[in-house]
Amino acid sequence: MDTLLKATGISKSFGGIQALDRVNFEVAKGEVHAVVGENGAGKSTLMKILTGVYQRDEGQIWFDGAELSAKSPSQCRRSGIGIVFQEPTLIRSLDVKTNIFLGNYPYRKVPGFVNWQKLREDTCSVLEELGVTIDPDTIVSDLTFGKRQMIEIAKVIAHRAKLIILDEPTSALSDEEKDCLFGVIARLKERGTSIIYISHRLPEIFEITDRVTVMRDGRYIGTESTANLNADSLIKMMVGKALEANLHRGSVVADEDILKVKGLGRGKVLSDISFNLRKGEILGVFGLVGSGRTEMARALFGIDKIDCGEIWLDDKKVAIRSPVEAVALGLGFVPESRKEHGIIPLMASGMNITLSALGKCSAASVVNWNSQDGIARGFIKKMGIKVSSPKQAVVNLSGGNQQKVVVSKWLANNPRILILDEPTRGVDVGAKAEIHNLIVQLIKEGLSVIMISSEMEEIMRLADRVLVLYEGRVSGVLDLEELNEENLLKSIHGHFWRPDQNTKGVME
């Protein structure tokens, strides 16, 4: 095996937290090499070190026979290492050819004048090399997500990359676009380009990769030939750690349903979603990016219109056509992105808290500011929000305290059902533990919770049952006795639970 990249003893820490601990990693020339592991395994940190975004604390990296001393992404790119991120980084208002060769234009003999004819020819050459048919003059905003992904790869090819890192490249692609991408990967491999393929989708790993490296908790676990692995053996390599006991187990969950969803569908993103939520229950929702988790939550809360299906509250069929109707029925929704959809950053923390409950502190559309301040201070105390005063702008709070403000905003309206979409994303370990304890306390106070999370540990710690989604469909409903890492990983990769395998908790 002719080695292209060899990394030994790579370590990296952030503020005392060890993100990578003496990691070894090797990629051969012309191979497709998968890197897998749970969230927090260190995959992204390692890739950022290989591409110059982060600098390693310890260890050595050798690339194409020489020690890699590049200290920035541009230097790594010139060395022959390119990366295609999960989210496209293209300038959408510019055309294809301009994006592909941005910062690398062919110039005429007169300095500063771009040779547009050669730029177009070079673009056609790169796209032809990839086997992709796209007009170089097309504005990027007019392309599908899948074609934008191809332009990202073309950018890397244009810089003559010897190693291309693909980070979750199929997370938002259609089946047709995915097949096109796999064809491109095969052609790149044939010409000797090496690919590092990062994905949570195990079927893809077995379809296109030659070897697999597993990481866990910032450590290197092992590398195996893909041909020598199966789904079960790879899952066991990925898991390997004991989770803390479920915080919520032992609490009383009523047999009575508060919410039933039957046959919910919306376009191509949701199909025949059916489940039930019991009173006093934390129903976890788990799945890969693109599985339909957030789309389901938005549909339930009336943000997105559904095409079919029924929603029942307390055995009464209801229509939720807007968030206003959802709030009136007793639902609250903490969105995935608090900065974009959860808070008004420059507004005072106290005002953010009472946004959904202004009717409780106003008369004849006039706000009683003393009443508003009292409600805000009450939640600041109850939730343990670290703030100098209710007048402090929420943008100046830590991520964990901002999240508590968002939760408080919905609790101020006394909901019966609270939908939490990634409730601890972007908060530190201490804040995460506080939010976990808060969720359990809310259940004890009578709420029922639908909690969407991409973190397996969080699901395992908090959920009474787990609804697993795969490509917009329900692939399983796991009860406590069935709730383990192996079953979760199988379900999120489309290993469907048939009725004879699991009937508990599945709504008929």
Secondary structure, 3 states (H helix, E strand, C coil): CCEEEEEEEEEEEECCEEEEEEEEEEEECCCEEEEECCCCCCHHHHHHHHCCCCCCCEEEEEECCEECCCCCHHHHHHHCEEEECCCCCCCCCCEHHHHHCCCCCCECCCCCCECHHHHHHHHHHHHHHHCCCCCCCCEHHHCCHHHHHHHHHHHHHHCCCCEEEEECCCCCCCHHHHHHHHHHHHHHHHCCCEEEEECCCHHHHHHHCCEEEEEECCEEEEEEEHHHCCHHHHHHHHCCCCCCCCCCCCCCCCCCEEEEEEEEEECCCEEEEEEEEECCCEEEEECCCCCCHHHHHHHHCCCCCCCEEEEEECCEEECCCCHHHHHHCCEEEECCCHHHHHCCCCCEHHHHHCHHHHHHHEECCEECHHHHHHHHHHHHHHHCCCCCCCCCEHHHCCHHHHHHHHHHHHHCCCCCEEEEECCCCCCCHHHHHHHHHHHHHHHHCCCEEEEECCCHHHHHHHCCEEEEEECCEEEEEECHHHCCHHHHHHHHCCCCCCCCCCCCCCCC
